[in-house]
Every structure is written in structure tokens, then in C-alpha cells.
């Protein structure tokens, strides 16, 4: 993890996003490198409440999208993250 806060650049090396239970693949995403270029002005003006992503670059990425009966691995991961954010906001 490499963060340059004044330039608004975050680089993550060796990222894996695992699938929830019940999917065939072990992971939704694996990437050798993920680079995020954030809009620093909106981030600062909102005191960290608004995040604008100018560019998102994935290198050496494998993405596995899987459908289930009524959902998908992408939807399930997003719902898990939303739930964790809600719990953190309450704590």
C-alpha cells in the first residue's frame, strides 16, 4: 500500500477481493496493482465525506463475475461492504 495524500494517489500491490461463500471461484478480483487517482479538492472540501475518483487503473487483473439465482458475486460483495460501513458508522 502506497499513499501520496497531497497528490491524491493510492497504489495497492497484490490486491485480492474474495468471493462470499457459495460461489465457484475463490475470488471476485485479483490484481497485481491497483492505482487510484483521487480528486483531492472535493475530498478536502467535504472533509473526507465525498470521494471522487479521477482514474482507476488495474494492472494484471483477473475479474470473475458469477451469477446466482437472484444476485451476483459483485452485488453480494457490495452489500457486505455497505453493511460493514453502516456498522462502523454506528460504533
Rosetta blueprint (number, residue, H / E / L):
1 X L
2 X E
3 X E
4 X E
5 X L
6 X L
7 X L
8 X L
9 X E
10 X E
11 X E
12 X E
13 X E
14 X E
15 X E
16 X E
17 X E
18 X E
19 X L
20 X L
21 X L
22 X L
23 X L
24 X L
25 X L
26 X L
27 X E
28 X E
29 X E
30 X E
31 X E
32 X E
33 X E
34 X E
35 X E
36 X E
37 X E
38 X E
39 X L
40 X H
41 X H
42 X H
43 X H
44 X H
45 X H
46 X L
47 X L
48 X L
49 X L
50 X L
51 X L
52 X L
53 X E
54 X E
55 X E
56 X E
57 X E
58 X E
59 X E
60 X E
61 X E
62 X E
63 X E
64 X L
65 X L
66 X L
67 X E
68 X L
69 X L
70 X L
71 X L
72 X E
73 X H
74 X H
75 X H
76 X H
77 X H
78 X H
79 X H
80 X H
81 X H
82 X H
83 X H
84 X H
85 X H
86 X H
87 X H
88 X H
89 X H
90 X H
91 X L
